[in-house]
Amino acid sequence: MKLNKSIAALPAGYLFAEVAKRVNTFIAANPDKPVLRLGIGDVTRPLVPAVTDAFANAARAMGTKEGFHGYGPDFGYQFLLSAIAKNDYQNKGVMIGEDEIFLSDGAKTDCGALQELFAADATIAVTDPVYPVYIDANAMAGRLGVYENGRWSKLTYLPCNKENSFVPPLPEKRVDVIYLCYPNNPTGTVLTKEQLKKFVDWALENEALIIYDAAYKAFITDDEIPFSIYQIPGADKCAIECCSYSKTAGFTGTRCGYTVIPKALCFDGLSLNKMWGRRMASKFNGVSYPVQKAAEAIYTPEGQVQIEECLAYYRVNAMIIRDGLIKAGIDAFGGVHSPYVWMKTPGDMKSWDFFDLLLNQAQVVGTPGEGFGPSGEGYFRLTAFNTLENTKEAVERVLKVL
């Protein structure tokens, strides 16, 4: 039996699995010390009434002869594709068609699977620090070479740090694919339209593909910050965009997202829209009918008001974290158009050491920057997805330790 040794060669432990392991060990040894979690980006507020009503109605309908649905369309039901095209793009001046949208069970799934479109020897660039899935998926496919001293030998890193205001540089040499995530996970920072345009222009000039993760676009409150890469002229010829309802509407446990692949996106005379459609038809049986009806309800007037209340709640939490750290003299970034706050560890402490310090002395959980890449060392991520009360308490505990 021949195995995929590229998976066996991955660094031990997925980042969030290691976080969970350390937290569980602490809780087992200290059952009397309640832990406050500002680590993994899972939401805490329940699904809004418009969504749950639609979800429940669709589930009940599945128990009737008239309302039962079996296998759905490969790429999503027309009612949801239409709602996405109209509300997320066309009403905002971006002409994306229904047949350019593909429903899935989340942005993470698609961000990991899109690499199947690339050749085995395709060259990859990522911002650093970066959401681990982009790297892990390509490492599993054997594209990234050898992992030594915290770096992959064939991966191009685009460092983002305080010194460059977390704006990634363009690749110094040609690559086939660039992964971008904005608002950024983990740094919580954003790019302006002009800054993003430089990447689109570079990709067009170098015949490269951009995978653009827009999972946190709902947190943007400034028109100068692009909510979609397709606001940039020419992006439809060089970019794929992944979107999620997990943070937009609390679907972390419900699972639904979508990916946009314009029909104009072609390389070597091949349509990536058609290629991805063929791949989806072979490997994915679609998102369930009740979940798609629940997602459709997000776009109703009631749904829009209700999810905006949730987003505003998390924005306040992010502000509390960011402002608390800054007032205490700690360098903190992001948290304005994003649910993530990226902080500098005190005294250049190693990020995992700072994780252990906060867990043991403050019983607060965050995410070590090192887990997001070499440039993440010396930084730490805190999330705004806990309750308001827990967020305030966690910040007080952190500041006492600092």
C-alpha positions in Angstrom: 0.0 0.0 0.0 1.4 3.4 -1.1 0.3 6.3 1.2 0.3 10.0 0.7 3.5 10.8 2.6 2.9 14.5 2.2 0.1 14.2 4.8 2.4 12.2 7.1 5.1 14.9 6.7 2.8 17.7 8.0 3.9 19.3 11.3 2.3 17.5 14.2 -1.0 18.9 15.4 -3.4 21.3 13.6 -3.2 24.7 15.4 -6.6 24.7 16.9 -6.3 21.1 17.9 -3.2 21.9 19.9 -5.0 24.9 21.5 -7.9 22.6 22.5 -5.5 20.0 23.9 -3.7 22.5 26.2 -7.0 24.0 27.4 -8.5 20.6 28.2 -5.4 19.6 30.1 -5.6 22.7 32.2 -9.4 22.3 32.9 -8.9 18.7 33.9 -6.2 19.8 36.4 -8.1 23.0 37.5 -11.9 22.2 37.5 -12.5 25.1 39.9 -11.0 27.8 37.6 -13.5 28.9 34.8 -11.8 29.5 31.5 -12.8 32.4 29.2 -12.3 31.6 25.5 -11.2 34.3 23.1 -9.4 31.8 20.9 -11.1 29.8 18.1 -13.4 32.0 16.1 -16.7 30.3 17.0 -19.7 32.5 17.5 -21.8 32.5 20.7 -25.0 34.3 19.8 -27.8 32.0 18.6 -29.2 32.0 15.1 -31.6 34.9 14.5 -35.4 34.2 14.5 -35.8 34.8 10.7 -33.3 32.1 10.1 -34.6 29.6 12.6 -38.2 30.0 11.5 -37.2 29.3 7.9 -35.0 26.4 9.0 -37.8 24.9 11.1 -40.5 25.4 8.4 -38.3 23.7 5.8 -37.5 20.8 8.1 -41.2 20.3 8.8 -41.9 20.5 5.1 -39.4 17.7 4.5 -41.9 15.4 6.4 -44.6 16.0 3.9 -45.2 14.5 0.5 -45.4 18.0 -1.1 -42.5 19.5 0.7 -40.0 16.7 0.6 -36.7 17.3 -1.2 -34.1 14.6 -2.1 -30.8 15.3 -3.8 -30.7 19.0 -4.6 -29.0 20.8 -7.5 -25.3 20.3 -7.6 -24.4 24.0 -7.1 -27.3 25.1 -4.9 -31.0 25.8 -5.2 -32.0 28.6 -7.5 -33.7 30.6 -4.8 -30.5 30.9 -2.8 -28.2 31.5 -5.7 -30.5 34.3 -6.9 -30.6 35.9 -3.4 -26.8 35.8 -3.2 -26.2 37.3 -6.7 -28.8 40.0 -6.1 -28.0 41.0 -2.5 -24.3 40.3 -2.1 -23.2 41.6 -5.5 -25.6 43.1 -8.0 -27.4 45.5 -5.6 -23.9 46.8 -4.7 -22.8 47.4 -8.2 -20.9 44.1 -8.8 -22.2 42.1 -11.7 -21.9 38.4 -10.6 -24.3 36.0 -12.1 -26.2 33.1 -10.5 -24.3 30.6 -12.6 -21.0 31.9 -11.2 -21.9 30.9 -7.6 -21.3 27.5 -6.1 -22.9 26.6 -2.7 -20.9 24.6 -0.2 -20.8 23.8 3.5 -18.4 26.6 4.2 -15.4 28.7 3.1 -12.9 26.5 4.9 -14.0 23.5 2.8 -13.6 25.4 -0.5 -10.4 27.1 0.5 -8.9 23.7 1.1 -10.4 22.0 -2.0 -9.7 24.7 -4.6 -6.1 23.5 -4.8 -7.4 20.5 -6.7 -7.6 22.9 -9.7 -3.9 23.5 -9.7 -1.2 21.5 -11.3 1.0 19.3 -9.1 3.9 21.7 -9.5 2.0 24.9 -9.2 3.8 27.6 -7.1 2.0 29.1 -4.1 2.3 32.4 -2.2 0.5 33.2 1.1 0.4 36.2 3.4 2.3 35.5 6.6 0.8 35.1 9.1 -2.0 33.2 7.5 -5.0 31.0 8.1 -3.5 27.5 8.2 -5.9 25.8 5.8 -4.3 27.5 2.8 -0.9 26.0 3.6 -2.0 22.6 4.9 -4.2 21.9 1.8 -1.3 22.5 -0.6 1.2 20.7 1.6 -1.0 17.6 1.6 -0.9 17.8 -2.2 2.9 17.8 -2.1 3.5 21.3 -3.5 5.3 22.9 -0.7 8.5 20.9 -0.4 10.1 20.2 3.0 9.1 21.7 6.3 12.1 22.9 8.2 12.6 25.5 11.0 8.9 26.5 10.7 8.9 27.1 7.0 8.1 25.2 3.8 10.9 25.2 1.3 8.8 25.8 -1.8 6.3 28.2 -0.4 6.5 32.0 -1.0 5.8 33.9 2.2 4.6 37.5 2.0 5.3 38.8 5.5 2.8 41.1 7.2 3.9 42.9 10.4 3.9 46.2 12.3 6.8 47.5 10.2 4.8 47.3 6.9 1.5 48.1 8.5 0.4 44.6 7.7 0.2 45.3 4.0 1.8 42.3 2.2 4.4 42.9 -0.4 3.9 41.7 -3.9 5.8 38.5 -4.7 9.4 39.1 -5.8 9.1 36.3 -8.4 6.3 34.9 -10.3 4.0 32.4 -8.6 0.9 30.6 -9.9 -1.4 31.3 -7.0 -1.7 33.9 -4.2 -4.0 33.4 -1.2 -5.4 36.6 0.3 -7.9 36.9 3.2 -9.5 40.3 3.9 -10.6 41.4 6.5 -7.6 39.3 7.5 -7.6 36.2 9.7 -5.6 36.3 11.9 -4.4 40.0 12.0 -7.8 41.6 11.7 -6.4 44.2 9.3 -7.8 45.3 5.9 -6.7 46.5 2.5 -7.9 49.6 0.7 -9.2 49.3 -2.8 -5.9 50.8 -4.1 -3.8 48.3 -2.1 -5.9 45.4 -3.4 -5.7 46.7 -6.9 -1.9 46.2 -6.9 -2.5 42.5 -6.4 -5.1 42.3 -9.1 -2.9 44.1 -11.6 0.1 41.9 -10.6 -2.0 38.7 -11.1 -3.2 39.9 -14.5 0.3 40.8 -15.6 1.8 37.5 -14.4 -1.2 35.2 -15.4 -1.6 34.2 -11.8 -4.7 33.3 -9.8 -5.8 34.9 -6.6 -7.8 32.9 -4.0 -9.7 35.6 -2.1 -11.2 34.6 1.3 -13.9 37.1 2.1 -15.4 35.2 5.1 -15.4 38.3 7.3 -16.7 40.9 4.8 -19.8 41.5 6.8 -17.7 43.3 9.5 -16.7 46.1 7.0 -18.3 49.4 7.8 -16.2 51.7 5.5 -17.0 52.1 1.8 -13.3 52.6 1.0 -12.6 49.0 2.2 -13.6 46.5 -0.6 -16.2 43.9 0.5 -15.4 41.9 -2.6 -12.3 41.6 -4.8 -14.7 42.0 -7.8 -14.9 45.7 -7.0 -11.5 45.9 -8.5 -11.4 46.1 -12.3 -10.1 43.0 -13.9 -10.5 40.8 -10.9 -13.1 38.6 -12.7 -10.2 37.4 -14.9 -7.8 36.5 -12.1 -9.7 35.8 -8.9 -11.9 33.3 -7.1 -13.8 34.5 -4.0 -14.8 32.3 -1.0 -17.6 33.5 1.3 -19.2 32.2 4.4 -22.3 32.6 6.5 -20.5 31.4 9.6 -19.6 34.8 10.9 -22.1 36.8 8.8 -25.1 35.0 10.4 -23.7 32.5 13.0 -23.7 29.4 10.8 -20.7 27.8 12.3 -22.8 24.9 13.4 -25.2 25.0 10.5 -22.6 25.0 7.7 -23.2 27.0 4.6 -21.0 29.2 2.4 -20.4 29.8 -1.3 -17.6 30.4 -3.8 -17.7 32.7 -6.8 -15.8 31.7 -9.9 -16.5 34.1 -12.8 -17.0 32.7 -16.3 -14.3 35.1 -17.5 -11.7 33.3 -15.4 -9.7 31.2 -17.8 -6.2 29.9 -18.0 -4.7 28.1 -21.0 -8.0 28.3 -22.7 -9.7 26.4 -19.8 -12.7 27.7 -17.8 -12.2 27.4 -14.1 -15.9 27.8 -13.7 -16.5 24.7 -15.7 -13.7 22.8 -14.0 -15.0 23.6 -10.5 -18.5 22.7 -11.6 -17.3 19.3 -12.8 -15.3 18.7 -9.6 -18.3 19.7 -7.4 -20.7 17.4 -9.4 -18.3 14.5 -8.7 -17.3 15.1 -5.1 -20.1 17.0 -3.4 -23.8 16.2 -2.9 -24.8 19.7 -1.9 -26.1 21.6 1.1 -29.3 20.4 2.6 -32.6 22.0 1.6 -33.5 23.3 5.2 -30.0 24.9 5.5 -30.4 26.6 2.2 -33.8 27.9 3.1 -32.3 29.2 6.4 -29.5 30.9 4.4 -32.1 32.5 2.1 -33.8 34.0 5.1 -30.7 36.1 5.9 -31.6 38.2 2.9 -35.2 39.1 4.0 -35.7 42.5 5.5 -36.2 40.9 8.9 -33.1 38.7 8.5 -31.0 41.7 7.6 -32.0 43.7 10.6 -31.5 40.7 13.0 -28.1 39.7 11.7 -26.9 43.3 11.8 -27.7 43.4 15.5 -25.5 40.3 16.0 -22.7 41.8 14.0 -22.9 45.1 15.9 -22.7 43.1 19.2 -19.4 41.4 18.1 -18.1 44.8 16.8 -18.5 46.2 20.3 -16.6 43.2 21.8 -13.8 43.8 19.3 -13.6 47.5 20.3 -13.5 46.6 24.0 -10.6 44.2 23.4 -8.7 46.6 21.1 -9.2 49.7 23.2 -8.4 47.9 26.5 -5.1 46.7 25.1 -4.1 50.0 23.6 -5.0 52.0 26.8 -2.7 49.6 28.7 0.2 50.4 26.3 0.0 47.2 24.3 0.4 47.3 20.5 -3.0 46.1 19.1 -4.1 45.9 15.5 -7.3 45.0 13.7 -10.6 44.8 15.5 -12.2 47.7 13.5 -13.6 46.0 10.4 -12.9 42.6 11.8 -13.8 40.3 14.8 -10.1 39.7 15.4 -7.6 41.7 17.4 -3.9 41.0 16.8 -1.7 42.0 19.7 2.1 42.2 20.2 3.2 39.9 23.1 4.9 41.8 25.9 8.6 41.8 25.9 8.8 39.9 22.7 7.6 36.8 24.6 7.2 33.7 22.4 3.6 33.3 21.4 3.1 29.9 22.9 4.7 31.0 26.1 2.2 33.9 26.2 -0.6 31.4 25.6 0.5 29.3 28.6 0.9 32.5 30.7 -2.6 33.7 30.0 -4.2 30.3 30.4 -2.5 29.6 33.8 -2.6 33.0 35.3 -5.7 34.6 33.8 -7.7 31.5 32.6 -8.1 33.3 29.2 -7.6 31.5 25.9 -6.3 33.1 22.8 -4.4 31.9 19.8 -0.6 32.0 19.5 0.6 33.9 16.5 3.3 31.3 15.7 0.6 28.9 14.7 -0.3 31.2 11.8 3.2 31.3 10.3 6.8 32.5 10.9 5.8 36.2 11.0 3.2 35.4 13.6 5.8 34.8 16.2 5.7 37.4 18.9 2.0 38.1 18.3 -1.3 36.8 19.7 -4.9 36.7 18.4 -8.0 37.4 20.5 -11.5 37.0 19.1 -14.7 39.0 19.6 -17.1 36.1 19.5 -17.7 35.5 23.2 -20.4 37.2 25.2 -20.1 40.9 26.1 -19.8 40.0 29.8 -17.1 37.4 29.2 -15.3 39.7 26.9 -15.1 42.5 29.5 -14.0 40.0 32.1 -11.4 38.5 29.9 -9.9 41.8 29.1 -9.7 42.7 32.7 -7.9 39.4 33.5 -5.5 39.9 30.6 -4.6 43.4 31.7 -4.0 42.3 35.3 -1.5 39.8 34.0 0.2 42.3 31.7 
